[in-house]
Amino acid sequence: MRTSHITSAFYLFLLFLCSNVWSQKYELGNVTIEELEQKKHPTDSSAVACYLFKTGETSINYKGERFELITRINYKIKVYSKAGYKYADFSVPYYTSSEKERVTIDKAVTYNLVNGKIEKTKLKSEGIFDEDKNENFHLKKITLPNVKEGSILEFRVEITSPFFSNFPDWTFQEEVPCNYAEFTSRIPEYFKYNPYYKGLLSPETKSESVFSSFNYFTRYDPTSYNNVKTESNVVKFSEYQTTYILRNVPALKMEPYSINPDNYRCEIKHELASSQMPESNVNVYSTTWNGVADHMFYHQDFGEKIRSTSFAKETAKAIKTEFPGAIEGLLGIFNHVQREITWNNELRVFCQNNLKKVLETKTGNSAEVNLLLYALLIEGGYDASPVLISTRDNGIPLFPSRTAFNHVIVAVKYEDKNYLMDATSKLSLPNLLPLRDLNWNGLLLKKGDKSNLISLKFDQFSSSRYTGLFAINEEGKVTGKVKAIYSDYEAYLFRAQFNNQSQDDYLAAYEKHFNRSEIGEYKIENKNKLGLPIEETFDITDKNSIDTMGDKLFVRPLLFFPPEQNPFVSPTRDLPIEFPFPTEERIMFTLNIPDNYSIEKLPEPLAIRLPNNEIVFTFQIAKRENQIQVIYRYQVATSILPAEYYEDLKGILESISKKMDEKIVLQKIK
């Protein structure tokens, strides 16, 4: 019996503990001296601030004659340093066009510790601003007063919106740590939302159904127009409540080889799937990728713009006459748009002007430029399709959505191969898109439920290859000639850099890159021939790669060539390791040593790789009479590595660094 009592008590304790965890209150106004005395974050000493808590709730309430979304958020922020003062500035965008949103910010207080006592400074009306952002949006802004190192900031935000299809996203993870983040959704049975969670942390989740009610009023006159009566009605319904909690959320930091960390930010989104009011039919809102395509084809600023392409017939005919071959004609049309039409630097999926006008004015946003390319290709007889994409900065679509994309490119299918084209860039080619476009998948638009996701990855290697023949003199000076060849995206990046600099400025940067060497006669080929590799040849003189000590010369294994650097300093990593494209760097050269020197010591060769050859490094070195031959190769065969490869990759780069710190030793012959 005693054991039974203990067991029962233990389970009651657990029940109390679990209940207490979920019912713990995080309320504004409860600031302690201990919180104000804290000098740095306990788990992230580099943090300039932290969210002591961020709690929010979004509910759908019936008011007047319609439902509204109401979101309330409480913020409690600790400031550690002057760099954290920026968290005293806060703004919320809200819609102000035909149907308006409303925003209020209140309970805004700055807390400081003054002579051992808590001092409160309330936000006054002059610290609240309302600012026009554009014709459709305003910004509600606040600047909290009297902010110092050690301050605690509190405020509450309430957003009321009539757009129940735009359920607000909830972000658990910020650029500084968050000790406690909680979000609750309260959704009446009349609405069905599909929740989508992204991020590398899993929240605690609790769901329940509760009964609720609202009042609505009807007006009617059973007898005469002037005898209007108002009747109150009570509607009872089920409300589904889900609470998500994350504790001790680390800061989302920009790490080396992270293209867009926001793709991994812990966040929850809601897609409106359907709604059904009492005694009404079901309205379906969620969609498929084919549904997105249908929407675009029927949209007046997309599908209507390309419904007829006859305006482009004469231009396409002239280009095809000049370039009658299939591939030649495709390149001719692409080059014409790329050369003749100027992109206005606006990424859009919809047109603001008709495409005939774009052809005449020779300028347009990204949708206009590439849909004009599409029209010319159609008139040229090609199987062309628009492709909706989300650029790297815009993130990765989590689900079929009409608002997930921010750019349009074009695909042409020829002989079972897709050619992806983006004419907004003066440096791109078919299947060599601007780097911003290489973001997982795009949606290739076809009518008749034939749309599909298409990969935007560039799978083949882009290479930088250097060959050289060099000689060392007795003073430790290296002279010789280098030939460099850059292909695909390495050539793309070279052109992007070279085109924005004079040759003198470029060569000055090149000399710094090559260990402060001096570059003599320089020649470049194919700089403006986009389909061909860049080729450089130049003379070089290097006085910084060899150290002289007595009768010995100590030579860097790669001379003036910089080896692959190790940017990883953190002991751990949470985010995947992302590379812009697969790449290979290869350095091969022969080094002649002075006749009166012998080769005393060479570094040992080295070969290391990841298990599936995602990363491969080889270093080979050999002597033959008075010559030393070196081959250096570093290859990245993937665009992304899971975070669990971090230690292995970091180890490879550390091994490369150590190997390149070794020296070739030459001994003077006596």
C-alpha positions in Angstrom: 0.0 0.0 0.0 2.8 2.4 0.8 4.3 1.9 -2.7 0.9 2.6 -4.2 0.7 5.9 -2.3 4.2 6.9 -3.4 3.4 6.1 -7.1 0.2 8.0 -7.0 1.9 11.0 -5.4 4.7 10.8 -8.0 2.2 10.9 -10.9 0.3 13.7 -9.3 3.6 15.6 -9.1 4.3 15.0 -12.8 0.8 16.1 -13.7 1.3 19.3 -11.7 4.8 19.9 -13.2 3.5 19.5 -16.8 0.5 21.7 -16.1 2.8 24.3 -14.6 5.1 24.3 -17.6 2.2 25.1 -19.9 0.5 27.6 -17.6 3.6 29.6 -16.7 2.9 33.3 -17.3 5.2 35.5 -19.3 3.6 38.9 -18.7 4.8 42.5 -19.3 5.7 44.5 -16.2 7.5 41.8 -14.2 11.1 43.1 -14.4 13.6 42.0 -11.7 16.9 43.5 -10.5 18.6 40.3 -11.4 17.5 40.7 -15.1 18.7 44.3 -15.1 22.1 43.3 -13.6 22.8 40.7 -16.2 25.9 41.8 -18.2 25.9 39.2 -21.0 23.7 36.3 -22.2 24.4 33.1 -20.3 24.7 30.9 -23.5 25.9 33.5 -26.1 28.4 36.0 -24.7 28.6 37.7 -28.1 24.9 38.6 -28.1 24.2 42.4 -28.3 20.7 41.8 -27.0 18.2 39.0 -26.3 14.5 38.4 -26.2 13.8 37.5 -22.6 10.4 36.4 -24.0 8.3 36.9 -27.1 4.7 35.7 -26.8 2.0 36.0 -29.4 -1.5 34.9 -30.3 -3.5 35.1 -33.5 -7.3 34.7 -33.3 -10.1 35.0 -35.7 -12.9 37.0 -34.2 -16.4 38.0 -35.5 -16.9 41.8 -35.3 -19.7 43.8 -36.9 -20.6 41.8 -40.0 -17.3 40.0 -40.7 -14.4 38.0 -39.3 -11.1 39.7 -38.5 -7.6 38.4 -37.7 -6.3 39.8 -34.5 -2.7 39.3 -33.6 -1.3 40.4 -30.2 2.5 40.1 -29.4 4.3 40.9 -26.2 8.0 41.7 -26.4 10.5 41.8 -23.5 14.1 42.5 -24.7 17.3 42.8 -22.8 20.0 45.2 -24.2 23.6 44.2 -23.5 25.7 46.6 -25.5 25.4 49.8 -27.6 25.1 47.6 -30.7 21.8 46.4 -29.2 20.3 49.9 -29.0 18.7 49.2 -32.4 16.1 47.0 -30.7 14.6 50.2 -29.2 13.5 51.0 -32.8 10.5 48.9 -33.9 8.2 49.1 -36.9 5.2 47.2 -38.3 4.0 47.5 -41.9 0.3 47.5 -42.4 -2.1 47.7 -45.4 -4.0 51.0 -45.8 -5.6 50.7 -49.3 -9.3 49.8 -49.8 -9.7 47.5 -46.8 -7.5 48.7 -44.0 -5.5 47.1 -41.3 -5.0 48.7 -37.9 -2.0 48.7 -35.7 -1.6 49.8 -32.1 1.6 49.7 -30.0 1.3 50.3 -26.2 2.7 49.3 -22.8 6.0 50.5 -24.1 8.5 51.0 -21.2 12.2 51.2 -20.8 13.6 49.8 -17.5 17.0 50.7 -16.0 18.8 50.0 -12.8 19.6 53.4 -11.1 21.3 53.3 -7.7 20.1 49.8 -7.1 16.5 50.6 -7.9 14.4 50.0 -10.9 13.6 53.1 -12.9 10.7 53.1 -15.5 10.6 55.4 -18.5 7.3 55.2 -20.4 7.1 55.8 -24.2 5.4 59.2 -24.9 3.3 60.1 -27.9 6.2 61.8 -29.6 8.0 58.4 -29.7 5.3 56.9 -31.9 5.3 57.6 -35.6 3.1 56.7 -38.6 5.0 56.8 -41.9 4.0 56.2 -45.5 5.9 53.3 -47.0 4.2 53.3 -50.4 0.7 53.8 -51.9 -0.6 50.7 -50.2 1.4 50.4 -46.9 2.1 52.5 -43.9 4.7 51.9 -41.1 3.8 52.2 -37.4 7.1 53.0 -35.7 8.3 53.5 -32.1 11.6 54.5 -30.6 11.8 53.6 -26.9 13.4 56.3 -24.7 16.4 56.3 -22.3 18.0 53.2 -23.6 21.3 52.2 -22.0 23.6 49.2 -21.8 21.7 46.9 -19.5 18.2 48.3 -20.2 15.1 46.1 -20.6 12.5 47.1 -23.2 8.9 46.0 -23.2 6.0 46.7 -25.5 2.9 45.2 -26.9 1.7 45.2 -30.5 -1.8 44.5 -31.8 -2.6 44.1 -35.5 -6.2 43.8 -36.7 -6.7 42.7 -40.3 -9.7 41.8 -42.5 -7.5 39.6 -44.6 -8.1 36.2 -43.0 -6.4 34.5 -46.0 -3.1 36.2 -44.9 -2.6 34.5 -41.6 0.6 36.1 -40.1 3.8 34.1 -39.9 5.3 33.6 -36.5 9.1 33.7 -36.1 10.6 31.9 -33.2 14.3 32.6 -34.1 15.8 36.0 -34.4 19.3 37.4 -35.0 19.8 37.4 -31.2 18.9 34.6 -28.7 15.4 34.2 -27.4 15.0 32.7 -24.0 11.3 31.9 -24.5 9.0 32.1 -27.6 5.4 31.1 -27.5 2.7 31.4 -30.2 -1.0 30.4 -30.0 -3.4 30.1 -32.9 -7.1 30.2 -32.2 -9.1 29.2 -35.3 -12.9 28.8 -35.5 -14.3 25.7 -37.1 -15.3 27.7 -40.1 -11.7 28.0 -41.3 -9.2 25.3 -42.1 -5.5 26.3 -42.3 -2.6 24.1 -43.2 0.4 24.8 -40.9 3.9 24.6 -42.3 6.9 24.6 -40.0 10.4 25.3 -41.1 13.7 25.4 -39.2 16.1 23.1 -37.4 14.4 23.2 -34.0 11.2 21.4 -33.0 8.7 23.3 -30.8 6.6 21.8 -28.0 3.0 21.7 -29.2 -0.3 21.5 -27.4 -3.7 21.4 -29.2 -7.2 21.4 -27.9 -10.7 22.2 -29.0 -12.9 24.5 -26.9 -16.4 25.9 -27.3 -16.9 29.5 -28.0 -19.6 31.9 -29.3 -20.2 35.2 -30.9 -23.2 37.5 -31.3 -24.5 38.8 -34.6 -27.4 41.0 -35.4 -30.0 40.9 -38.1 -32.4 43.5 -39.3 -35.7 42.9 -40.8 -39.2 44.4 -41.3 -42.0 41.9 -41.6 -44.7 44.6 -42.2 -43.4 47.9 -43.6 -40.2 49.7 -44.7 -40.2 52.1 -41.8 -40.6 49.4 -39.1 -37.1 47.9 -39.0 -36.3 45.5 -36.1 -32.9 44.3 -34.9 -32.6 40.8 -33.6 -29.6 39.5 -31.7 -28.4 35.9 -32.4 -25.8 33.8 -30.5 -23.8 31.4 -32.6 -21.9 28.6 -30.7 -18.9 27.0 -32.4 -15.8 25.0 -31.8 -12.5 26.8 -31.7 -9.2 24.9 -32.3 -6.3 26.2 -30.2 -2.7 25.2 -30.8 0.2 26.5 -28.8 3.8 26.2 -29.9 6.7 26.8 -27.5 10.5 27.0 -28.0 12.9 27.6 -25.2 16.5 28.8 -25.3 16.4 29.5 -29.0 19.9 30.3 -30.4 20.5 33.3 -32.5 20.3 32.8 -36.3 23.7 33.9 -37.4 25.3 34.3 -40.8 27.8 31.6 -41.1 30.4 31.1 -43.9 29.0 29.2 -46.8 25.4 30.1 -46.0 23.5 31.5 -49.0 20.4 32.5 -47.2 20.2 31.6 -43.5 16.5 32.6 -43.5 15.7 29.3 -45.2 16.5 27.6 -41.9 14.9 30.2 -39.5 12.5 28.5 -37.1 9.1 29.8 -38.2 5.5 28.7 -38.7 3.3 29.6 -41.6 -0.4 29.0 -42.2 -2.0 28.5 -45.6 -5.8 29.0 -45.8 -7.1 25.7 -47.1 -10.9 26.4 -47.0 -13.7 28.2 -45.3 -17.4 27.3 -44.7 -19.8 29.7 -43.0 -22.9 28.2 -41.4 -25.5 27.1 -44.0 -23.0 28.0 -46.8 -21.0 26.1 -49.4 -17.3 25.3 -48.9 -14.8 27.8 -50.4 -11.5 26.1 -51.3 -8.4 28.3 -51.3 -5.4 25.9 -51.0 -3.9 25.0 -54.3 -1.6 22.8 -56.2 1.3 23.7 -58.4 -1.0 23.3 -61.4 -3.5 25.6 -59.6 -0.8 28.2 -59.3 -0.1 27.8 -63.0 -3.8 28.2 -63.9 -4.0 31.4 -61.8 -1.0 32.9 -63.6 -2.3 32.0 -67.1 -5.6 33.8 -66.3 -4.0 36.8 -64.6 -4.4 40.0 -66.6 -0.8 41.0 -65.9 0.7 37.7 -66.8 -1.4 35.3 -68.9 -3.2 38.0 -70.8 0.2 39.6 -71.7 1.3 36.5 -73.5 -2.0 35.2 -74.9 -1.1 36.7 -78.2 2.6 36.9 -79.3 2.0 38.1 -82.9 3.5 41.5 -82.1 6.9 39.7 -82.0 6.5 37.8 -85.3 8.6 40.2 -87.5 11.4 40.5 -85.0 11.6 36.7 -84.5 11.5 36.2 -88.3 14.4 38.6 -88.8 16.5 36.9 -86.2 15.7 33.4 -87.6 16.7 34.5 -91.0 20.1 35.6 -89.8 20.5 32.4 -87.7 18.6 29.6 -89.4 19.9 26.7 -87.3 17.8 25.6 -84.3 20.4 26.2 -81.6 21.8 29.2 -83.4 18.4 30.7 -83.7 17.7 30.1 -80.0 20.9 31.8 -79.1 20.2 34.6 -81.6 16.8 35.4 -80.0 18.3 35.2 -76.5 21.2 37.5 -77.4 18.8 40.0 -79.1 16.7 40.4 -75.9 19.8 40.4 -73.6 21.5 43.0 -75.8 18.6 45.2 -76.8 16.3 45.2 -73.7 17.5 46.8 -70.4 16.3 45.4 -67.2 15.2 48.2 -64.7 16.5 46.1 -61.7 13.0 45.3 -60.5 12.3 41.6 -59.9 8.6 40.9 -60.6 6.3 38.1 -61.7 3.7 40.5 -63.2 4.0 43.0 -66.1 3.3 46.6 -65.7 3.3 47.3 -69.4 2.3 45.3 -72.5 5.1 43.5 -74.1 4.8 45.3 -77.4 5.6 48.5 -75.5 8.6 46.8 -73.8 9.9 45.9 -77.3 9.6 49.5 -78.4 10.9 51.2 -75.3 13.7 48.6 -74.7 13.3 48.5 -71.0 11.2 46.6 -68.4 11.0 44.7 -65.2 12.2 41.1 -65.0 8.8 39.6 -65.9 8.5 42.0 -68.9 12.1 41.2 -70.2 11.7 37.5 -69.9 8.1 37.2 -71.1 9.2 39.2 -74.2 11.9 36.6 -74.6 9.2 33.9 -74.3 7.1 35.6 -77.0 10.0 35.8 -79.4 10.8 32.2 -78.9 7.2 31.1 -79.5 7.1 33.1 -82.7 10.5 31.5 -83.6 8.9 28.1 -83.4 10.4 26.9 -80.1 8.7 24.9 -77.3 9.1 27.7 -74.7 7.5 28.0 -71.2 7.6 30.6 -68.5 9.2 29.5 -65.3 8.4 31.1 -61.9 11.3 31.2 -59.5 12.1 32.5 -56.1 15.6 34.1 -56.0 18.1 33.2 -53.3 17.3 36.3 -51.3 13.6 35.6 -51.5 13.8 32.1 -49.9 12.5 28.7 -50.8 8.7 28.1 -51.3 7.4 25.7 -48.7 4.1 24.8 -50.4 2.2 25.7 -53.6 1.5 29.4 -53.3 0.7 32.3 -55.7 2.9 34.6 -53.6 6.0 32.3 -53.2 7.8 33.6 -56.3 9.4 36.9 -57.2 10.9 36.4 -60.7 10.2 34.8 -64.1 12.7 33.1 -66.4 12.1 31.0 -69.6 12.7 27.3 -70.4 13.0 25.9 -74.0 12.7 22.2 -74.6 14.8 21.0 -77.5 15.7 17.4 -78.2 14.7 16.3 -74.7 16.9 18.9 -73.1 15.7 22.0 -71.2 17.5 25.3 -71.8 16.9 27.8 -68.9 17.3 31.4 -69.8 17.3 34.8 -68.0 17.9 37.8 -70.3 18.0 40.3 -67.4 21.7 39.7 -67.0 24.2 40.8 -69.6 26.5 38.0 -68.6 24.2 35.0 -68.5 23.8 32.2 -71.1 21.2 29.5 -71.7 21.7 27.1 -68.7 24.1 29.6 -67.1 21.7 31.6 -65.1 22.6 34.6 -62.8 23.7 33.2 -59.4 20.6 34.7 -57.7 18.5 32.3 -59.8 20.1 29.1 -58.6 17.6 28.4 -55.8 16.4 24.8 -55.7 13.3 24.5 -58.0 11.2 26.7 -60.3 7.7 26.1 -61.5 7.6 25.4 -65.2 4.2 26.7 -66.4 2.2 24.5 -68.8 -1.5 24.6 -69.5 -3.7 21.5 -69.0 -2.3 20.3 -65.6 1.1 19.7 -67.1 3.0 22.2 -65.0 5.9 20.8 -62.9 8.8 21.7 -60.7 12.1 22.0 -62.5 15.6 22.0 -60.9 17.5 25.2 -61.1 20.8 23.7 -59.9 23.9 23.8 -62.0 25.5 20.4 -61.7 28.6 20.5 -63.8 32.0 21.8 -62.5 33.0 25.4 -63.0 36.8 25.5 -63.0 39.8 27.7 -62.4 42.9 26.2 -63.9 46.4 27.7 -63.6 49.6 26.4 -65.3 53.0 28.0 -65.0 56.7 27.7 -65.7 58.8 29.5 -63.1 62.5 29.9 -62.1 64.1 30.9 -58.8 67.3 32.9 -58.6 69.8 32.9 -55.7 68.2 35.9 -54.1 64.9 34.1 -53.8 63.1 35.9 -56.6 60.6 34.0 -58.6 59.9 34.9 -62.3 57.8 33.2 -64.9 54.6 33.0 -66.9 51.1 32.0 -65.9 48.2 30.8 -68.0 44.8 30.8 -66.4 41.5 29.4 -67.8 38.1 30.1 -66.2 35.0 28.2 -67.3 31.3 28.5 -66.7 30.5 30.3 -63.4 34.1 31.0 -62.7 34.2 32.9 -66.0 30.9 34.5 -65.2 32.3 35.8 -61.9 35.5 37.0 -63.6 33.5 38.9 -66.2 31.3 40.4 -63.5 34.4 41.7 -61.6 36.4 42.7 -64.6 33.5 44.6 -66.3 33.2 46.8 -63.2 36.9 47.8 -63.1 39.6 49.2 -65.4 42.3 46.8 -66.4 44.8 48.8 -64.2 42.6 48.5 -61.2 41.9 44.8 -61.9 45.6 44.0 -62.2 46.4 45.9 -59.0 43.9 43.7 -57.2 45.4 40.7 -59.0 48.9 41.5 -57.7 47.6 41.7 -54.2 45.7 38.4 -54.6 49.0 36.8 -55.8 50.9 37.6 -52.6 51.8 41.2 -53.6 53.6 40.0 -56.8 54.3 42.2 -59.8 52.4 41.4 -63.0 54.2 42.3 -66.3 52.9 41.7 -69.8 49.2 40.8 -69.6 46.9 39.3 -72.2 43.2 38.3 -72.0 41.1 36.4 -74.5 37.3 35.8 -74.8 36.5 38.5 -72.3 33.3 39.4 -74.3 32.7 36.0 -75.8 30.3 34.7 -73.3 30.1 31.1 -74.5 33.9 30.6 -74.3 36.2 30.2 -71.3 38.2 33.2 -70.2 41.9 32.8 -70.9 44.7 34.9 -69.4 48.4 34.9 -69.8 50.8 37.1 -67.9 54.4 37.5 -66.7 54.9 37.5 -63.0 57.7 38.4 -60.6 57.4 37.4 -56.9 59.7 38.3 -54.1 57.5 37.3 -51.2 57.2 33.5 -51.4 60.8 32.5 -50.4 62.7 33.1 -47.2 66.5 33.1 -47.2 68.4 31.8 -44.2 72.1 31.4 -44.7 72.7 28.9 -47.4 69.1 27.7 -47.6 66.0 28.9 -49.4 62.6 28.1 -47.8 59.9 28.0 -50.5 56.2 28.0 -50.2 54.7 24.9 -51.9 52.3 27.0 -54.0 54.6 30.0 -54.4 52.3 33.1 -54.8 49.1 31.1 -55.5 46.7 31.4 -52.5 45.5 28.0 -51.2 41.9 27.3 -50.3 41.2 29.3 -47.0 39.5 27.9 -43.9 36.7 30.3 -43.0 35.3 28.0 -40.3 36.2 29.1 -36.7 33.1 28.0 -34.8 33.5 24.6 -33.0 30.0 23.6 -34.1 27.5 24.4 -36.9 23.8 24.2 -37.2 23.1 25.3 -40.7 23.9 23.2 -43.8 27.0 24.1 -45.8 26.0 25.7 -49.1 28.2 26.3 -52.1 27.0 28.5 -55.0 27.9 25.8 -57.6 30.2 22.8 -58.0 33.7 24.0 -58.6 37.3 22.9 -59.2 40.6 24.7 -58.7 43.7 23.2 -60.3 47.2 24.6 -60.1 50.0 22.9 -62.0 53.5 24.3 -62.4 57.1 23.5 -62.9 59.8 25.3 -60.8 63.4 25.5 -62.0 65.9 26.0 -59.1 69.4 27.5 -59.4 72.1 25.3 -60.7 74.1 25.7 -57.6 71.3 24.6 -55.3 70.1 21.1 -54.4 66.6 20.0 -53.2 67.1 19.1 -49.6 63.4 18.5 -48.6 60.0 18.4 -50.1 56.6 18.3 -48.3 54.9 15.0 -48.4 52.0 14.5 -50.9 48.5 14.6 -49.5 45.1 13.2 -50.6 41.9 13.6 -48.6 38.3 13.5 -49.4 34.8 13.1 -47.9 33.2 9.6 -48.0 31.3 10.2 -51.3 33.8 12.5 -52.9 31.7 15.6 -52.3 35.0 17.3 -51.4 38.3 16.1 -52.8 41.8 17.6 -52.2 45.1 16.3 -53.7 48.5 17.7 -53.4 51.3 16.1 -55.4 54.9 17.2 -55.5 58.0 15.6 -57.2 61.5 16.5 -58.1 63.3 15.8 -61.3 67.0 16.9 -61.5 66.8 20.7 -60.9 63.0 20.9 -61.3 60.1 20.7 -58.9 56.7 19.8 -60.3 53.6 20.7 -58.2 49.9 19.7 -58.8 47.3 21.1 -56.5 43.6 20.2 -56.8 40.6 21.2 -54.7 37.2 20.1 -55.9 33.7 20.7 -54.6 31.2 18.3 -56.3 28.0 19.4 -54.6 25.9 22.5 -53.9 25.0 21.6 -50.3 26.4 19.5 -47.4 24.5 18.6 -44.3 25.7 20.2 -41.1 27.0 16.8 -39.8 29.8 17.1 -42.4 31.0 20.3 -40.8 33.8 18.7 -38.7 35.0 16.7 -41.7 35.1 19.7 -44.0 36.7 21.9 -41.3 39.4 19.1 -40.9 40.1 19.0 -44.6 40.6 22.8 -44.8 42.8 22.7 -41.7 44.9 19.9 -43.3 45.2 22.0 -46.5 46.3 25.0 -44.4 48.9 23.0 -42.5 50.3 21.4 -45.7 50.6 24.8 -47.4 52.6 26.0 -44.3 55.2 23.4 -44.9 58.3 24.5 -47.0 60.4 23.3 -49.9 64.0 23.5 -48.6 66.8 24.2 -51.1 70.4 23.9 -50.0 73.2 25.8 -51.6 75.9 23.5 -53.0 79.3 24.3 -51.5 
